[in-house]
Amino acid sequence: MRRSDPADISAAAQEYLLALRVMGSDGRVATAAQLGRHVGVSTQAASEMCRRLAGEGLLEPATGRGLVLTSAGRAAADAIFRRHALLEWLLTSVVGLTWAESDVEAMRLQGALSPRVESKLDELLGHPDTCPHGNPIDLETTRRRPAGIPLSELESGARATVLRITEEAEEDAGLLSYLEARALVPGAHVTVLARSESLDSLTLDGPRGRATLGLRPAALIRVLPGEADPTLFHRVPAPLGA
């Protein structure tokens, strides 16, 4: 049986598909052990779920011991991510939750969202093509948006616009909270005040003053040099976003 509608996929399977989408977002190929660690289960449990997903045509083995989504699996993962992203927009821009809080709540709600409500929510939110962190909702959007460069590659004095907080960075609630508190969100303008290889850090001037990031977390943030086209960044229409 081949499934692509999130409504036909269990909550546990949805979590695995999203995890594989995240882990493959930068070209990585995940193993069952890595997938298990990502979702917080044993390698045996992850392997069993992977066999189920493969049997449904959503997953296939890659070279070696890796696992990759099939085209149907990627479509299913994109559909799940779209629901998750819409709920995050609603929870952050309308309800007023933080980024980290909205991620947890969206995971709880995404499986219960009917297609009709999903369509209405998409309309009310202004048809976003990214999540609130700037990550493209689907493969088509990924192909037409600029890729950006890692913030960690900028030298002192460089100016840039935050494009997106990668899906890997979204897994770090502490990092999300830090970035949100300092308004280092998609569309924010930053200037690199100092770069220290010895201290493994960048000091930035952002919307709320100085901020310091380690080079590793900075590598998980994509930016565009200079001032980017503001139409790249979705804004929830008023009165919802008021």
Secondary structure, DSSP 8 states (H G I E B T S, - for coil): -----GGGS-HHHHHHHHHHHHHTTTS--B-HHHHHHHHTS-HHHHHHHHHHHHHTTSEEE-STT-EEE-HHHHHHHHHHHHHHHHHHHIIIIII---HHHHHHHHHHHGGG--HHHHHHHHHHTT--SB-TTS-BSSHHHHHHS---EEGGG--TT-EEEEEEE-HHHHT-HHHHHHHHHTT--TT-EEEEEEEETTTTEEEEEETTEEEEEEHHHHTTEEEEESS--GGGS----TTTT-
